[in-house]
Amino acid sequence: MKPSLYTILLAGTCLIFSCQPTPQPITEQKEIKDPLPSWNEGSNKTAIIDFVNVVTDDQNPEYVKPLDRIAVFDNDGTLWSEQPAYFQLFFAIDRIKAMASDHPEWNEQQPFKAVLEGDMKALVASGERGLIELVMTSHAGMTTDEFEQIVTDWIATAKHPRFDKPYNQLVYQPMLELLDYLRANEFKTFIVSGGGIEFMRPWAEAVYGIPKDQIVGSSIKTKFEIKEGVPQITRLPELDFIDDKEGKPVGIWKFIGRRPIFCGGNSDGDLQMMQYTASGKYKSMMLYVHHTDSVREWAYDRQSHIGQFDKGLDEAKANGWNLVNMKDDWNKVYPFD
């Protein structure tokens, strides 16, 4: 007698549940990835991770909603190097040299004469006024599109005098990791720099992952006009806004509209931005990059002609802000190390 369908199904069910070996629980070892591999283990790395864990934990009383997770960073000396001179100054010098054939009068006129003769001592002696004149001359008199292309071409070809590498390769690998880590935890990252906003926009997005509309910087005046039927914005040889020192918190409020809870800087020029961040209602973190590595980068602080770190260093120590010792805290400085 043939077995019934019910018998076959019952037998199959018994085979599945009775004759198969009892499944054993599988214990998976989930690897925890280090979000900051170029940071050595220590108090600063721990403080960063602890801070992020606290403000992103909605069960913690110091939780901060994503909308208010604003992180601001200086650029020169904080995200990329700034020695032996600001990289934008190297750009201005190269521009003056490229324009010199159309300006024979510059051979006898400072600060242009100093640039053409490679006399950095005379250039420094021209003071702030001379440097502003240099920047205004080399950065104005063209459309914003033309200027963006000039910066893009320069970044792709110019080389740093010490490392013989493009300037946008002299970015700090630990800070790139920090930017990624913050964004992975729903922070919105901004550059707030004394450098020119239109100097940073052409390359910063690709290098830092920070969009053009999240860059705050110094600017010159511009005007809208129509030339030969084409609407365009022309750059004028006149300062509009200086985003340094007291100008940084002003720029943050003007262009961001929210007080940061995380602030990264490296000099006295960032002190007011630190103070502004520290005075908010949310838990905040102030992080100063202290240049202490004369071998892999440079060592400088209080007496430096670039990125002077004097009052900021004192206030950071007095307030318990995080001081990143580049030599000890970073096992890698540049991506190419």
C-alpha positions in Angstrom: 0.0 0.0 0.0 1.4 3.4 -1.0 2.0 5.8 1.8 -0.4 8.7 2.0 0.7 12.2 1.2 0.2 13.0 4.9 2.6 10.2 5.8 5.2 11.4 3.4 5.0 15.0 4.7 5.1 13.8 8.3 8.2 11.7 7.6 9.9 14.5 5.8 9.1 16.8 8.7 10.5 14.3 11.2 13.6 13.9 9.0 14.2 17.7 9.0 13.7 18.2 12.7 14.9 14.9 14.1 17.5 13.5 11.9 19.4 16.8 11.1 22.2 17.7 13.6 21.1 20.2 16.1 22.3 23.6 14.9 24.9 25.2 17.1 24.9 28.9 17.9 27.5 30.8 15.9 29.4 33.4 17.8 30.6 36.2 15.5 33.5 38.4 16.5 32.6 41.8 15.1 35.7 43.8 14.4 35.6 47.3 15.9 37.2 49.6 13.4 39.4 52.4 14.8 37.9 55.7 13.5 41.2 57.5 14.1 44.1 55.2 13.1 46.6 58.0 12.7 46.1 59.1 16.3 48.2 57.5 18.9 46.3 56.1 21.9 46.2 58.8 24.6 44.1 61.4 26.3 43.3 63.4 23.2 42.1 60.5 21.1 40.1 59.3 24.0 38.6 62.7 24.6 37.5 63.0 21.0 35.8 59.6 21.0 34.2 60.2 24.4 32.9 63.6 23.3 31.3 62.2 20.2 29.8 59.3 22.1 28.2 61.6 24.7 26.7 64.2 22.3 25.3 61.5 20.0 23.7 59.3 22.7 20.0 60.3 22.9 19.9 58.7 26.4 22.6 61.0 27.7 21.5 64.4 29.3 24.2 66.1 27.2 22.8 64.8 23.9 22.9 67.2 21.0 20.5 66.9 18.1 22.2 66.5 14.7 21.0 70.0 13.6 23.2 71.5 16.3 26.2 69.3 15.8 28.3 72.1 14.1 32.1 71.6 13.9 34.3 74.4 12.7 38.0 74.2 11.7 40.6 76.7 10.9 42.5 75.8 7.7 46.1 77.0 7.7 48.1 75.1 10.3 45.0 73.2 11.4 44.0 71.1 8.4 47.2 71.7 6.3 50.6 73.1 6.8 51.4 76.8 6.8 55.2 77.1 6.9 57.4 78.7 5.8 54.6 81.0 4.7 50.9 80.8 4.1 50.3 78.8 1.0 48.0 81.5 -0.4 51.0 83.9 -0.3 53.0 81.5 -2.4 50.0 81.6 -4.8 50.0 85.4 -4.8 53.8 85.5 -5.5 53.4 83.1 -8.4 50.6 85.2 -9.8 52.7 88.4 -9.6 55.5 86.7 -11.4 53.1 85.5 -14.1 51.7 89.0 -14.5 55.0 90.9 -14.4 55.6 91.1 -18.2 52.6 93.4 -18.4 53.8 95.6 -15.6 57.4 96.8 -16.1 56.8 99.4 -13.4 56.9 96.6 -10.8 60.7 96.3 -11.3 61.0 99.5 -9.2 57.9 99.4 -7.1 57.5 97.6 -3.7 56.3 95.1 -2.8 56.4 93.8 -6.3 60.1 94.5 -6.7 60.8 92.2 -3.7 58.7 89.4 -5.2 60.4 89.6 -8.6 63.9 89.6 -7.0 63.0 86.9 -4.5 63.8 89.2 -1.6 61.6 87.8 1.2 63.2 90.1 3.8 62.1 93.2 1.8 58.7 91.6 1.3 58.2 91.1 5.0 59.4 94.6 5.6 56.5 95.9 3.5 54.3 94.9 6.3 50.6 94.1 6.3 49.9 96.9 3.9 52.3 95.5 1.3 51.0 92.0 1.6 47.4 93.2 1.2 48.4 95.1 -1.9 50.1 92.0 -3.2 47.0 89.9 -2.7 44.6 92.5 -4.1 46.7 92.9 -7.2 47.0 89.2 -7.8 43.5 88.2 -6.9 41.3 90.9 -8.5 40.5 92.2 -11.9 38.9 89.0 -13.2 35.7 87.1 -13.0 35.0 84.6 -10.2 35.1 81.8 -12.8 38.4 82.9 -14.1 39.9 83.1 -10.7 38.6 79.6 -9.8 40.3 78.2 -12.9 43.6 80.0 -12.0 43.6 78.5 -8.5 42.7 75.1 -9.8 45.6 75.1 -12.3 48.0 76.4 -9.6 47.0 73.7 -7.1 47.6 71.0 -9.7 51.1 72.2 -10.7 52.7 74.2 -7.9 55.1 72.4 -5.5 55.9 73.1 -1.9 59.6 74.3 -1.5 60.5 71.8 1.2 58.5 68.6 0.3 58.4 69.1 -3.5 54.8 68.0 -3.5 51.5 69.7 -4.5 50.3 71.9 -1.7 47.0 70.0 -1.3 49.0 66.9 -0.4 50.3 68.7 2.7 47.1 68.1 4.6 47.1 66.4 7.9 46.0 62.7 7.8 44.8 62.7 11.4 42.6 65.7 10.8 41.1 64.1 7.6 40.2 61.1 9.8 38.7 63.4 12.4 36.5 65.2 9.8 35.3 61.8 8.5 34.6 60.6 12.0 32.5 63.7 12.9 30.5 63.5 9.7 29.9 59.8 10.3 28.2 60.9 13.5 26.0 63.5 11.9 28.2 66.5 12.5 28.2 69.3 9.8 31.8 70.4 9.2 32.8 73.9 8.2 36.1 75.6 7.4 36.4 79.0 9.1 39.7 80.5 7.9 41.5 83.8 7.6 42.5 82.6 4.1 40.5 83.7 1.1 37.2 82.0 0.6 37.6 81.8 -3.2 41.1 80.5 -2.8 39.9 77.5 -0.8 36.7 76.7 -2.7 38.2 75.2 -5.8 40.1 72.4 -4.0 38.9 72.1 -0.4 35.7 70.1 -1.3 37.7 67.3 -3.0 40.5 67.3 -0.3 38.4 67.6 2.9 35.0 66.6 1.8 33.7 70.0 2.9 31.3 71.5 0.3 31.9 75.0 -1.0 28.9 76.4 0.8 30.4 75.3 4.1 33.6 77.4 3.8 33.8 80.7 5.6 36.9 82.9 4.8 38.2 86.3 4.1 36.9 88.0 0.9 37.3 90.9 -1.5 34.4 92.8 -2.9 32.7 91.7 -6.1 30.1 93.1 -8.4 27.6 91.7 -10.8 27.7 92.9 -14.4 26.8 91.8 -17.9 29.5 91.8 -20.4 28.8 91.0 -24.1 25.5 89.6 -22.9 27.0 87.2 -20.3 26.1 87.7 -16.7 29.2 87.5 -14.5 30.6 88.4 -11.1 33.9 90.4 -11.2 36.4 90.6 -8.4 37.4 94.1 -7.2 40.7 95.2 -5.6 39.0 96.0 -2.3 38.7 94.1 1.0 35.2 93.0 1.9 35.6 90.9 5.1 38.6 89.6 7.1 37.8 86.3 8.7 40.4 86.3 11.4 40.5 86.8 15.2 37.3 88.7 16.2 36.1 88.2 12.6 35.8 84.4 13.0 32.9 84.3 15.4 31.3 87.1 13.4 31.7 85.1 10.3 30.3 82.0 12.0 27.1 83.8 13.0 26.9 85.6 9.6 27.3 82.6 7.4 26.4 79.6 9.6 23.9 81.0 12.1 24.5 78.4 14.7 27.1 78.3 17.5 29.6 75.4 17.0 30.0 72.6 19.6 33.4 71.5 18.2 36.2 73.9 17.3 39.6 73.1 15.8 42.4 75.6 15.5 46.2 76.2 16.0 46.9 79.8 16.6 46.0 83.0 18.4 43.9 83.9 15.3 41.5 81.1 16.4 41.2 82.1 20.0 38.0 84.1 19.7 36.4 81.2 17.7 37.4 78.9 20.6 35.9 81.3 23.2 32.7 81.6 21.2 32.3 77.8 20.9 33.1 77.3 24.6 30.4 79.7 25.7 27.5 77.8 24.1 24.7 76.0 26.0 25.7 72.6 24.7 28.6 70.4 25.7 31.5 71.5 23.5 35.1 70.6 22.6 38.0 72.9 21.8 41.0 71.3 20.1 44.2 73.1 19.4 46.9 71.6 17.2 50.3 72.4 18.7 53.1 72.2 16.2 55.8 70.3 18.1 57.3 68.1 15.4 60.4 69.7 13.8 61.3 66.5 11.9 58.1 65.5 10.2 56.7 69.1 10.0 57.7 72.2 12.0 57.9 73.1 15.7 56.7 76.6 16.6 54.3 78.5 18.8 54.8 81.7 20.8 57.4 83.5 18.7 56.5 82.2 15.3 56.1 84.7 12.3 53.4 82.4 11.0 50.6 80.9 13.2 51.7 82.5 16.4 50.4 80.5 19.4 50.8 82.5 22.6 47.6 83.8 24.2 45.8 80.8 22.8 48.3 78.4 24.4 47.9 80.1 27.8 44.1 80.1 27.6 44.0 76.5 26.4 46.0 75.4 29.4 44.0 77.5 31.8 40.6 76.2 30.5 41.6 72.6 30.0 41.1 72.7 26.3 42.6 69.8 24.3 46.1 70.5 23.1 47.2 68.1 20.4 50.9 67.5 20.6 51.7 66.7 17.0 54.9 64.9 17.8 53.4 62.6 20.4 49.7 62.3 19.4 50.1 61.6 15.7 51.7 58.5 14.3 51.3 60.0 10.8 51.3 63.6 9.7 50.7 63.6 6.0 48.9 61.0 3.8 52.1 60.3 2.0 54.1 59.5 5.2 
